[in-house]
Amino acid sequence: MSRNVTRAAAVATAMALLSPLAARADAANGERLARQWCASCHVVNGGGMAAAIPQGPPSFRTIAGHLNPDQTRAFLSRPHGAMPDLALTRAEIDDLVAYIGNLR
């Protein structure tokens, strides 16, 4: 019996370590990061007048409708366009992706 318990514990530990980081993403922290770093240029809460303006950076709701989570993660992982290089950590990127995904 203890051999089965040990094996089950090992499997559970391995699954926890190998699970994707995105599964542990914190959308609330992603919203906080978005408000702190992105809100000066993007509409981050899904509403507001700027969401209807065709020029300028897209709203986060528009991004959520056009990019899947992997595409959003890839986009945030490298410098892009006129955006400042925020040097986000992988965890911060995952949190932002989770928040943007919740706007769908």
GIKA-V957069 format. One record per helix or strand of 3 or more residues. SS is the DSSP state (2 for helix, 1 for strand). FROM is the first residue (numbers start at 0). LEN is the number of residues. If there is no record, write none. Layout:
# GIKA-V957069
((SS | FROM | LEN) (SS | FROM | LEN))
This chain:
# GIKA-V957069
((2 | 1 | 17) (2 | 20 | 4) (2 | 26 | 12) (2 | 48 | 4) (2 | 59 | 7) (2 | 68 | 8) (2 | 89 | 13))
